[in-house]
């Protein structure tokens, strides 16, 4: 124990508030009553994201204690997915938003820095605490009575502020670099529209073609639950493809036997380098271009498999797909009957037919941007390693 530090329970230095309960009938398309839910805490950055906001009727009375306030911590208390249980976001300003019944609010008392408590709640020590609740059972609800028992080191207030300033500086550097990545992504999109125009409106008057003529579109063969193994060939679902699409390492949860994989490979084929996999149910449109020869198989229906033809550049085609699927999702949001991305939907999408030479010119520019992004990602990794080491020093 560092000199002058104390070990205290979270319940000794914070109070807790459960969120607002309302019914489906109270929901409206838009109002002045906005409610933050689990999806408004980004799992990667542990920060507030204002996407997919939920609104309830203006006539619904929302008390002040059910609204997030500056210098408090929003926490997910209940979710169908264990990985979201206990995730937090620091509230740094006045939003005027309520928080839903599956959420909670942590209010640090005057003894502690609110941001210090937040950092403690994203530490590996906190994650280990959550994993141990219920002896590691697959909990989908977090109780305040459990949360109150979380123990953390508390230094003198002046030391808390110094630690917060250090961690804020490191996290600020990381966020600036992530913003550089977003700017480069926006540049790539701008280049696409400059060269080819909108693939839907076709203001550059390109020849039109069906997506089904540019690639072969299929899925996998059905794998049943009893065919899963503890080891063997990795079996990817939508969640793994989503992580692959972000360039993240994944923790494989499901496998199939090597003999079964070889049978499928010889009868029907399996994805190869350059093939494209797209999430088709739930979170639609995450795209992974297969970039290695490591064997894997994937779930039928949830993931679509595209094998592009020789006159199509995969880098160009990936960007085209993102644009087409974004428009498709917009049509879904506007009341279209589709709830998933199907093989038929994808085959029938119409888009511009771009000469291969121009596709390649675009791909060359994108590859140059990707090299810049890779350098930034390496810098982010190095800074994150430093951030994590300081977090471990202070909270573990």
Residue, then its C-alpha position, 0 to 999 in steps of 0.5 A: x500500500x502506497x503511503x497515505x493511501x486507503x483501501x475503501x469500498x465503492x459504497x463508502x465513497x459513492x451513492x447510486x441511483x437506478x434509472x427511469x422506468x417507462x413502457x413501450x407506449x411512452x416511446x415517441x420518434x422525437x421529443x424533449x425527453x431523451x433517455x440514455x441506454x446501454x448502447x449510448x456507452x461505447x464499449x471500446x472507449x468507455x465514453x458517451x455516444x449519442x447514436x440511436x437515442x431513445x425519446x419518450x413522450x414530453x408529458x412523461x414526468x422525469x424527476x431530476x434524480x433520473x437525469x445524468x449530471x456533470x461529474x457523475x458516472x453512467x453505468x450499465x446495470x442490465x444487458x443481454x450480453x455479459x460484456x456490457x454489464x458494468x461498462x461505464x462512461x464519465x458525464x462531463x457536461x450537462x446533457x439534460x438527458x434521463x437514463x433508462x431503467x437498465x442503467x444506473x448513476x454513480x455519484x462520488x462524494x466530496x472525498x473523491x475526484x469523480x474522474x478518479x472513480x471513473x478511471x478505477x471503474x475502467x481498470x483491470x481490477x474492476x473488470x476482475x471484480x465484475x468477472x467474480x460476481x456470482x462466482x463467474x456465472x453468466x450474469x446479465x444483471x448487476x446489483x448495487x449491493x454487489x457494486x458497493x463491495x468493489x474495493x479500490x485504493x484511495x490516495x489523498x485528494x491532491x494525489x487523485x487530481x494529479x493521477x487524473x491529470x496524467x491519465x487525462x493527458x494520455x487518453x487525450x493523446x489517444x483520442x487525437x490519434x483516433x480522430x486522425x484515423x477518422x479524418x483519413x477515413x473521411x478523406x478516403x470517402x471523399x476520394x471515392x465520391x470525387x472519382x465516381x460520384x454517388x453510386x446510387x444517384x449516378x450523377x456521373x452517368x456511368x453504365x449501370x450493373x447489378x452487384x450480382x454480376x460483379x461477384x458470386x454471393x452465397x453463405x455457408x452450409x449449416x453447422x448445427x450446435x452439436x457439431x461445435x467442438x472445444x478445439x479445431x477450426x475457428x467458427x465465426x459468427x457476426x460478432x467475430x466478423x464485426x471485430x475483424x472488420x475493425x482490425x481487432x484481434x478476436x477471442x475464438x469461442x466456437x470451433x468445428x472439427x477439422x474433418x468436418x471443415x475439410x469435408x465442407x472445403x472439398x465439397x463447397x469451398x471456403x473463403x480465400x484471401x481477397x474474398x469478402x464477408x459481410x454481417x447480414x443480421x443484427x448489426x448489418x454491413x460490417x465488412x471483412x476482406x479475408x487477409x490471411x490463410x488461417x482456416x476458419x468457417x462461418x455461420x450461415x445466414x448471419x454472414x454473407x460470402x462474396x467472391x469478387x470477379x477478376x475485373x473487380x478490385x477488392x479495395x474499390x469493391x469494399x468501399x462501394x459495398x459500404x456505400x450501398x449498404x449504408x443506403x440500404x440501412x437508411x431505407x430500413x430506418x425509413x420503414x422499409x420491410x427489410x430486417x436483414x441483408x439477404x443474398x437476393x437483396x445484395x444481388x439485385x442492388x444496382x450500381x455504377x460499372x467502373x472501368x478496372x483502371x479507375x478502380x485500380x487508381x482509387x485502390x492505389x490512393x487508398x493503400x497510401x492512406x492505409x499506410x498512414x493509418x497503420x503508422x497512427x495505429x502503431x502509435x495508438x498501441x504504444x500510447x495505450x500500453x503506457x496508459x494501461x501500465x499507469x492504470x495498473x500501477x495506480x489501481x491494481 
